[in-house]
Amino acid sequence: MDFVLDKPYQMTCGSAEAESRVYHKVEGKNGRTWLYADQENAGDNVYVSGGPNSDGFGGRTLTFQLVGGGEIQLKGPWHSNSGALKADTGVDVTNQHRTWGVISRKKERIKSTNFMSGKFVDVCHIDQEPVVGEYNRIMDLAQVFADVFGEPVYYYSQSQGGSSSGQIKPSEKK
């Protein structure tokens, strides 16, 4: 089976996206305020305070709604990641990312305005719908296929935060 990827990834307004959700608030060991979304894919929406002179989101002050009511305003917060949240607070949402992906044995270029586009030839795996799990699950699965086949495979992975595409080579045997 082949799969053609030619649909451009659509950009969203990061601050509007951030302010559209409801969050859990937790304080980190380093004294920073962390927010993670109250949703199945909580790992996709993690934000952290940056301090009074922080320039995340261009230094804007964002208003976040909190679980249980109320809100918090953070000046220049940063969109962060589930690994950093876990390291500073112990809250583990590392397996709560919504991703979609495809893995194939070959990839051909196609004429398109989307630089991630391509024809994935001899598809080994394709998600029918986005899946909630580890952020790198498509790359990890591609590594398994590359190791089993003993040859490189190609992947495309898409999440709320963007997309990536590349080649995964077999692991080196020891």
C-alpha positions in Angstrom: 0.0 0.0 0.0 1.2 3.5 -0.8 0.2 6.8 0.9 0.5 10.3 -0.5 0.9 13.1 1.9 0.2 16.4 0.3 -2.0 18.3 2.7 -0.2 21.2 4.3 0.0 21.4 8.0 -2.3 24.2 9.3 -0.9 26.7 11.7 -2.8 27.9 14.7 -2.5 30.9 16.9 -0.4 29.6 19.9 -1.7 32.0 22.5 -5.4 31.6 21.5 -4.8 27.8 21.6 -3.2 28.0 25.1 -6.0 30.2 26.5 -8.8 28.0 25.1 -8.2 25.2 27.6 -8.6 24.5 31.3 -5.4 23.6 33.3 -4.1 22.0 36.4 -1.6 24.2 38.3 1.5 22.8 40.1 4.6 24.4 41.5 7.9 23.1 40.5 11.0 22.4 42.7 12.6 25.4 41.0 9.8 27.7 42.1 8.2 28.0 38.6 4.5 27.6 38.0 3.5 24.8 35.7 0.2 24.3 33.9 -0.9 21.2 32.1 -4.2 20.8 30.3 -7.1 18.9 31.8 -7.6 16.7 28.7 -6.7 13.2 27.5 -3.7 14.5 25.6 -2.4 16.6 28.5 1.2 16.4 27.3 0.4 18.5 24.3 -0.4 21.5 26.4 2.2 22.2 29.0 3.2 25.7 30.0 5.6 27.2 32.5 6.1 30.6 34.0 9.2 32.4 32.9 9.5 35.2 35.4 8.8 38.9 35.3 11.0 39.6 32.2 10.0 36.5 30.3 9.3 36.9 26.6 7.5 33.6 25.7 4.6 34.4 23.4 6.3 37.7 22.7 6.2 38.8 26.4 2.3 38.8 26.3 0.4 38.1 29.5 -1.8 35.1 29.0 -4.8 34.1 31.1 -5.3 30.4 31.8 -8.5 29.0 33.3 -7.9 26.6 36.2 -9.6 23.3 37.1 -12.1 24.0 39.9 -12.6 27.6 38.8 -10.4 30.7 38.8 -7.7 31.8 36.5 -4.0 32.6 36.5 -2.2 35.2 34.4 1.4 34.6 33.4 3.6 37.1 31.7 5.5 35.6 28.8 5.0 31.9 29.7 6.7 29.3 27.7 5.2 26.3 26.0 7.1 23.4 27.5 7.1 19.7 27.3 6.0 16.7 29.4 9.5 15.6 30.2 10.4 19.0 31.7 7.1 19.0 33.7 7.9 15.5 35.1 11.5 16.4 36.0 10.5 19.6 37.9 7.2 18.5 39.5 6.9 14.7 39.4 3.7 15.0 37.3 3.9 12.4 34.5 1.9 13.1 31.4 4.7 11.8 29.1 2.4 9.2 27.6 -0.4 11.6 26.9 0.4 13.1 23.5 -2.0 12.9 20.5 0.0 12.0 17.4 -0.7 10.6 13.9 1.9 8.9 11.7 2.9 6.7 8.8 5.9 4.5 8.3 7.1 3.1 4.9 10.0 1.2 3.3 10.5 3.9 0.7 9.6 7.5 0.1 9.3 9.4 -3.2 9.3 13.1 -3.8 6.2 14.6 -5.3 5.6 18.0 -6.8 3.9 20.1 -4.0 4.1 23.4 -2.1 4.2 21.4 1.2 7.9 20.6 2.0 6.9 17.6 4.1 4.9 16.1 1.3 5.8 12.8 -0.3 4.6 9.4 -1.5 5.2 6.8 1.2 5.7 3.5 -0.7 5.2 0.1 0.8 3.6 1.4 4.0 4.4 -0.7 7.1 2.2 1.3 9.5 -0.4 4.0 9.2 -2.6 5.4 12.0 -6.3 5.4 11.0 -6.9 8.1 13.6 -4.6 10.1 15.9 -3.4 8.0 18.9 -2.7 9.1 22.5 0.6 7.9 23.7 4.3 8.8 23.9 5.3 11.8 21.8 8.0 9.8 19.9 5.9 6.7 19.4 6.1 6.9 15.5 9.9 7.3 15.5 10.2 4.5 18.1 8.0 2.2 16.0 9.9 3.1 12.9 13.1 2.1 14.7 11.5 -1.4 15.3 10.7 -1.7 11.6 14.2 -0.6 10.5 15.7 -3.2 12.9 13.4 -6.0 11.7 14.0 -5.2 8.0 17.7 -4.5 8.5 17.3 -1.4 6.3 16.2 2.2 6.7 12.5 3.1 6.8 10.8 6.5 6.4 8.3 8.2 8.8 6.0 11.2 9.1 4.7 12.1 12.5 2.2 14.9 13.2 1.0 16.4 16.5 -0.7 19.5 17.7 2.8 21.0 18.1 3.9 20.4 14.5 5.2 17.6 12.4 8.5 15.8 11.5 9.6 13.5 8.7 12.7 11.6 8.2 14.6 8.3 7.8 15.4 5.9 10.5 18.3 3.5 10.1 18.7 0.1 11.7 20.4 0.1 15.1 24.0 -0.9 15.1 24.5 -4.5 16.2 26.9 -5.0 19.2 
